[in-house]
Amino acid sequence: TWVELERTEGPVVLHRMRVVEQTGTITKSSIFRPTGSEYLKTVQIQVEYSNSATKDLTLWMQVEWVDADGKVIDGYRDDESLDDREVHDLVTVTLSTLKYGLERAKDLKIHLEVRP
């Protein structure tokens, strides 16, 4: 399910985002941990954006899965490139995480920030 953002930061509009499970016979989990992939799920964080600038910008992302007590189970923190002159393009981050952690997660905390 997409979550509408419609957040503008300078020349960038962050339109919407979603977190989905990556499925199929070849996933990040099966490649990086083939003998233990039954314990893992591969998830994607997708952010749809437009960048009207004439140069690439950066989207800094911090994503945390949190349990019922507010304790962080797993997360991701890194930069992704926002290509210049793009309209409704998609940034996709693919992560391998424990199924157990996803089952225990009660909340998802997300921080997005556009940087030069």
Secondary structure, DSSP 8 states (H G I E B T S, - for coil): --EEEEEEETTEEEEEEEEEE--SSS-HHHHH-TTSGGGEEEEEEEEEEEE-SSS-EEEEEEEEEE-TTS-EEEEEEEEEEE-TTEEEEEEEEEEEEEHHHHHH--EEEEEEEEE-
